[in-house]
Amino acid sequence: MPTLTLIRHGQAGTRDNYDVLSETGVAQARLLGLWLDQRVPAFDAVFSGSLERQRQTAAIAMNGGLEVRENPDWNEFDMDGVFEAIVPLLSEADAGFRERYGLIQTEIAGGGESIHREWKPADGEVMVAWLKNRFGEMAGVESWEAFRQRVRRALQSVAGMDEGARVCVFTSALPAALCIAEALGLEQPQILSLAGTSYNTGITVLRIVSGRPELVSFNSASHLPEQLLTHR
């Protein structure tokens, strides 16, 4: 049975430059690498998504060890694309949303650091519109269902590997949560809750038995001191 170790990327950058590790994210990835060296048997294969924050985390943590192969099926959904498509539509349909989202932009322009680590109600409204497919198909925007099918494809690629293979994947919060959902039969609200509680560089382990994932552990972050435990 293959064993799959899923690792969320380190803390990412700011709202206007998200797909890069922050200084905290770099520190998290370095501590993760030390922990992996000391405690985890060698992997047979290591993958990452093709997003920069995933690739950076993998490169720092593996520190020149096994080759890290890219598989974009492990990418997070395109948050920038979703927001770029849906924010104008919601703003046109709802003046209250337009005001709430405008406050976020004002805070960003003011240089506040905390806004980049907070999830505001207006952010949630955008996500709900995407999840519920409120505006139908939009060019260039992957739907929730298409995203879920993509992650299933990534998971099946591991299930098809040699029996006993030890596979590590550097990915993101929602792809990892979707893999857990496949093991536990969870649906959208529970999946989102899992993703929301995921630590940066948190470690989740599944084993694949007869082609089906079984959850072994979720969101371990014992390699991080308390001050480096972050969710966003």
DADA-V722127 format. One record per residue. N is the residue number from 1. RES is the residue in one letter. PSI is psi as a letter, one per 40 degrees, with the letter a starting at -180 (NA if undefined). Layout:
# DADA-V722127
N_RES_PSI ; N_RES_PSI
This chain:
# DADA-V722127
1_M_h ; 2_P_i ; 3_T_h ; 4_L_h ; 5_T_h ; 6_L_h ; 7_I_h ; 8_R_i ; 9_H_i ; 10_G_i ; 11_Q_h ; 12_A_a ; 13_G_a ; 14_T_i ; 15_R_d ; 16_D_e ; 17_N_g ; 18_Y_d ; 19_D_f ; 20_V_i ; 21_L_h ; 22_S_i ; 23_E_d ; 24_T_d ; 25_G_d ; 26_V_d ; 27_A_d ; 28_Q_d ; 29_A_d ; 30_R_d ; 31_L_d ; 32_L_d ; 33_G_d ; 34_L_d ; 35_W_d ; 36_L_d ; 37_D_d ; 38_Q_d ; 39_R_e ; 40_V_h ; 41_P_i ; 42_A_h ; 43_F_i ; 44_D_d ; 45_A_i ; 46_V_h ; 47_F_i ; 48_S_i ; 49_G_a ; 50_S_e ; 51_L_i ; 52_E_d ; 53_R_d ; 54_Q_d ; 55_R_d ; 56_Q_d ; 57_T_d ; 58_A_d ; 59_A_d ; 60_I_d ; 61_A_d ; 62_M_d ; 63_N_f ; 64_G_e ; 65_G_b ; 66_L_i ; 67_E_h ; 68_V_h ; 69_R_i ; 70_E_h ; 71_N_h ; 72_P_e ; 73_D_e ; 74_W_e ; 75_N_i ; 76_E_i ; 77_F_i ; 78_D_g ; 79_M_d ; 80_D_d ; 81_G_d ; 82_V_d ; 83_F_d ; 84_E_d ; 85_A_d ; 86_I_d ; 87_V_d ; 88_P_d ; 89_L_d ; 90_L_d ; 91_S_d ; 92_E_d ; 93_A_d ; 94_D_h ; 95_A_d ; 96_G_d ; 97_F_d ; 98_R_d ; 99_E_d ; 100_R_d ; 101_Y_d ; 102_G_d ; 103_L_d ; 104_I_d ; 105_Q_d ; 106_T_d ; 107_E_d ; 108_I_d ; 109_A_d ; 110_G_e ; 111_G_e ; 112_G_h ; 113_E_d ; 114_S_d ; 115_I_d ; 116_H_e ; 117_R_e ; 118_E_i ; 119_W_h ; 120_K_i ; 121_P_d ; 122_A_d ; 123_D_d ; 124_G_d ; 125_E_d ; 126_V_d ; 127_M_d ; 128_V_d ; 129_A_d ; 130_W_d ; 131_L_d ; 132_K_e ; 133_N_f ; 134_R_d ; 135_F_e ; 136_G_a ; 137_E_h ; 138_M_h ; 139_A_h ; 140_G_e ; 141_V_h ; 142_E_h ; 143_S_i ; 144_W_d ; 145_E_d ; 146_A_d ; 147_F_d ; 148_R_d ; 149_Q_d ; 150_R_d ; 151_V_d ; 152_R_d ; 153_R_d ; 154_A_d ; 155_L_d ; 156_Q_d ; 157_S_d ; 158_V_d ; 159_A_d ; 160_G_e ; 161_M_i ; 162_D_i ; 163_E_h ; 164_G_e ; 165_A_h ; 166_R_h ; 167_V_h ; 168_C_h ; 169_V_h ; 170_F_h ; 171_T_a ; 172_S_i ; 173_A_d ; 174_L_d ; 175_P_d ; 176_A_d ; 177_A_d ; 178_L_d ; 179_C_d ; 180_I_d ; 181_A_d ; 182_E_d ; 183_A_d ; 184_L_e ; 185_G_f ; 186_L_i ; 187_E_a ; 188_Q_d ; 189_P_d ; 190_Q_d ; 191_I_d ; 192_L_d ; 193_S_d ; 194_L_d ; 195_A_d ; 196_G_d ; 197_T_e ; 198_S_h ; 199_Y_i ; 200_N_h ; 201_T_e ; 202_G_i ; 203_I_h ; 204_T_h ; 205_V_h ; 206_L_i ; 207_R_i ; 208_I_h ; 209_V_h ; 210_S_f ; 211_G_e ; 212_R_h ; 213_P_i ; 214_E_h ; 215_L_h ; 216_V_d ; 217_S_i ; 218_F_h ; 219_N_f ; 220_S_h ; 221_A_f ; 222_S_e ; 223_H_e ; 224_L_h ; 225_P_i ; 226_E_d ; 227_Q_e ; 228_L_e ; 229_L_h ; 230_T_i ; 231_H_d ; 232_R_NA
